[in-house]
């Protein structure tokens, strides 16, 4: 069957490529998760303290005072997820682009 855009086989994150890519992928995921956890640990309290009062006022004005505590907790969890996953994606992007830059410079 002729496909107009056949799927690529191989590549950095493919399980079909050589044995070294599993090590590369595992190391990249571990590094990204570790740095994302550290960044979340450092940034979450700062950003939460600066935004939680606005969330409380908004919730009280639009949904009533009964939901303020729940929304504060939900905002903490949501903000933590946003920071963690943004930091993880950014770490992967930086490592891959940095690796490509070095590869193109020395090859």
C-alpha positions as CSV (number, residue, x, y, z in Angstrom):
1,X,0.0,0.0,0.0
2,X,1.5,3.3,-1.0
3,X,1.1,6.0,1.6
4,X,1.7,9.6,0.7
5,X,3.7,10.3,3.8
6,X,5.0,7.0,5.2
7,X,5.9,6.9,8.9
8,X,9.6,7.3,9.7
9,X,11.3,4.3,11.1
10,X,14.2,4.9,13.6
11,X,15.2,8.2,15.1
12,X,16.2,9.4,18.5
13,X,13.1,8.2,20.4
14,X,12.2,5.1,18.4
15,X,12.4,1.7,20.0
16,X,13.4,0.2,16.6
17,X,16.7,2.0,16.4
18,X,20.0,0.8,17.9
19,X,20.7,-0.2,21.4
20,X,22.2,3.2,22.4
21,X,18.9,5.0,21.9
22,X,17.3,3.3,24.8
23,X,20.1,4.6,27.1
24,X,19.8,8.0,25.5
25,X,16.0,8.1,25.9
26,X,16.1,6.9,29.5
27,X,18.8,9.4,30.4
28,X,17.0,12.2,28.8
29,X,13.7,11.4,30.5
30,X,15.5,11.0,33.9
31,X,17.3,14.4,33.4
32,X,14.1,16.1,32.3
33,X,12.1,14.8,35.3
34,X,14.8,15.6,37.8
35,X,15.3,19.2,36.6
36,X,11.5,19.7,36.3
37,X,11.0,18.5,39.9
38,X,13.8,20.9,41.1
39,X,12.3,23.8,39.1
40,X,8.8,23.0,40.5
41,X,10.2,22.9,44.0
42,X,11.8,26.3,43.7
43,X,9.1,28.1,41.7
44,X,5.8,26.8,43.0
45,X,5.8,28.6,46.4
46,X,6.8,31.9,44.8
47,X,4.2,31.8,42.0
48,X,1.5,30.4,44.3
49,X,2.0,33.1,47.0
50,X,1.7,35.8,44.3
51,X,-1.4,34.4,42.7
52,X,-3.5,32.7,45.4
53,X,-5.1,35.9,46.7
54,X,-6.4,36.7,43.2
55,X,-7.8,33.2,42.9
56,X,-9.5,33.5,46.3
57,X,-11.1,36.9,45.4
58,X,-12.2,35.7,42.0
59,X,-13.7,32.5,43.4
60,X,-15.5,34.4,46.2
61,X,-16.9,37.0,43.7
62,X,-18.0,34.5,41.1
63,X,-18.8,31.3,42.9
64,X,-19.2,32.2,46.6
65,X,-17.1,32.0,49.7
66,X,-17.8,28.3,50.1
67,X,-15.5,27.3,47.2
68,X,-12.5,29.4,48.2
69,X,-10.6,26.7,50.1
70,X,-11.3,24.1,47.4
71,X,-10.1,26.4,44.6
72,X,-7.0,27.4,46.5
73,X,-6.0,23.7,46.8
74,X,-7.0,23.0,43.2
75,X,-4.9,26.0,42.1
76,X,-1.9,24.6,44.0
77,X,-2.2,21.3,42.2
78,X,-2.9,22.8,38.8
79,X,0.0,25.3,39.1
80,X,2.4,22.6,40.2
81,X,1.4,20.5,37.1
82,X,1.8,23.5,34.8
83,X,5.3,24.4,36.1
84,X,6.4,20.7,36.1
85,X,5.3,19.8,32.6
86,X,6.5,23.2,31.2
87,X,9.9,22.7,32.8
88,X,10.1,19.1,31.6
89,X,9.3,20.0,28.0
90,X,11.7,22.9,28.1
91,X,14.5,20.7,29.4
92,X,14.0,18.2,26.6
93,X,13.9,20.9,24.0
94,X,17.1,22.5,25.4
95,X,19.0,19.2,25.6
96,X,18.0,18.1,22.1
97,X,18.6,21.5,20.5
98,X,21.9,21.8,22.3
99,X,22.9,18.3,21.2
100,X,22.0,19.1,17.6
101,X,24.0,22.4,17.8
102,X,27.1,20.5,19.0
103,X,26.6,17.8,16.5
104,X,26.4,20.2,13.6
105,X,29.4,22.2,14.9
106,X,31.7,19.3,15.2
107,X,30.6,17.1,12.3
